[in-house]
Amino acid sequence: MAVTRSVSYPELKDGKIQDETLITKISDTKSLCPECLAVVDAEILDDGTKVILSKECKAHGVFSDIYYSDSRIYGRFLNYRAIGNGLSDPMTTISRGCPYDCGICPGHRSHTLLANIDVTNRCNLSCPICFANAKKSGYVYEPSFEEIRHMMTVLRNEKPVPCYAVQFAGGEPTMREDLPEIIKMAKEMGFIQIQIATNGVKLAASKDYCRELRKSPLSTVYLQFDGVTEEPYVRARGFNALPLKLKAISNMRETGLDNIVLVPTLVKDVNSGQVGDIVRFAIENLDVVRGVNFQPVSFTGRIESSELQRQRITIPDFMGLLEDQTSGEITKDDFYPVPCVTPISDLAETWSHESQVRFTVHPHCGCGTYVFIEGNKMIPVTRFVDVSGLLNTLESISIEFKNSRFSKVMVTERLLKEVPKYVDREKMPGNLDYHGIIRSFIRGRSIDALCQFHDNALFIGAMHFQDPYNIDLERLRSCGIHYALPDGRVIPFCSYNMLYREALEKKFSRPSEEHK
């Protein structure tokens, strides 16, 4: 962790300045005032145990918030920082500066890894926790079929790499009667990964609808899933939605929808005590559940800012909860930040001499690991693979042969020699096709190799979206999850939900029937 200077800074307590204590400054950055949303100077500080974001607005005073609750994890993840080159054909120019030129502007550093398209803001639930503020807006935002086609055309035309992954969201996307046709259109336009983010209401109510989705080229169902008992749903969704979730999973299993990712919104003292139980539930349903993607709550939408300090939970908090609740079977050190996989993309570029999708999001935005199941035992990939060593070697190979005319032959030879050094075959789960994965690597199909890993394991990840209290504009510039809009712009997730959603939805909306 780079240290630039040490200063005496007040201790963070209830989000306000309190007693003096020595804090080390990590870096300067820019943030937003949570009151007026003006761009302000900010510092990222280390108090020896946790990392704090502190900023001052001349009009509204000083604001401090926990950035990362574990300084050691912050530093370890920072080692995987990968700077992307953004788009070669940005859609907007730089005028007001980040984050007010979103669209994507020339200053943005990552291309679109996953595109969100909100197909409606209508919803069949009214959750107390909802970053989209769905159903309460007084207007209906629902792009036409042709507008959605235009949005996907923009995404597929991104350069140097087109967007390959799209998620249809909302609101509740299943309220669109033409959702299966939209999914089919996405496949025809070249999207490889097609997802829906759903609360599961319609999937629980209708097996026929599940069958209809099964016939479409849908890749993954992102299912809102907040816990394994009644209480988290009553508090987060306003009623006991657990039976609905279980029915949706049952219907999907019966109709062949077997690629489900559970998505818990993680809130301290609401479902933070069920992190381990949610993972165990996923393992018990591994025939249809492929992953769990925890999302620590972001304080936008209907979340009251007064709850900030009481409910704030960061990625290291999540990892610590999982370690405690699995009795150390899964630890903090089993997780790696998203950009750790950039060496695999670089290797694919060396192999193919073509631009590849590069996961250059900021290392403090998200993390993940793979866990294999053998009997009643959970085996994280780090137990039998030296992940750091392997990734460093892959990057070295890609650099060495990047401009070679004989890269395929040379890379194949080097992979066959080097990769086995980082894999402990004696500790490897018996259900893992080691040779199949190696074959995919040496044939230049690095993404296929990752898929084979995924198919034999449970992916566990966390993605912490920013809010006006903890936003770091340096992080924002590397965002790879974007919203596509009818006006042709593509806007990073966090800035869209903080700054743009309401105005742009209104611009392309009609009054809802209940508010006419």
Disulfide bonds with the S-S distance in Angstrom:
none
